[in-house]
Amino acid sequence: MLAEVLGGTNCVKASVLTPYYHRIDFECILDKRKKALPYGSHSITLGRLPETLWESNTQITESRLPPGAERIALEFLDSRAFCRNIPHLKGKSAMQKRQLEILGYRVIQIPHFEWNSMALSTKEARMDYLRECIFGEGKS
């Protein structure tokens, strides 16, 4: 579904590992016109980790994107990411979101109770939900 929303399977990467060793469910890049960029059509250099993590003279370099582009991390959160009986995010998921934002991502976290709700029971409703989250627009 995500590939359909973004315009093809080459516009989304699944199971991406970040420099902080967080696993992102899906990653995509939008240009300044909010159009998904296919991977391979632009040069993106990911940061390189130092040989040892305690080296102080080596910095993690920022990734380079085309001007005006934004990197999006899309995560689907299951029930373990929330406190019991309330929709309050636990520390690990909240920390991961903060660290991804520091790396320059716009983080979209989709809770299981929204994705599995009756309101999103059809494919079209889920695709509209993804469009709204990613592009900020509803059905066209």
GIUR-V247659 format. One record per helix or strand of 3 or more residues. SS is the DSSP state (a for helix, b for strand). FROM is the first residue (numbers start at 1). LEN is the number of residues. If there is no record, write none. Layout:
((SS & FROM & LEN) (SS & FROM & LEN))
This chain:
((a & 2 & 5) (a & 9 & 3) (b & 13 & 5) (b & 23 & 8) (b & 70 & 8) (a & 79 & 3) (a & 91 & 12) (b & 105 & 7) (a & 112 & 4) (a & 118 & 3) (a & 123 & 13))
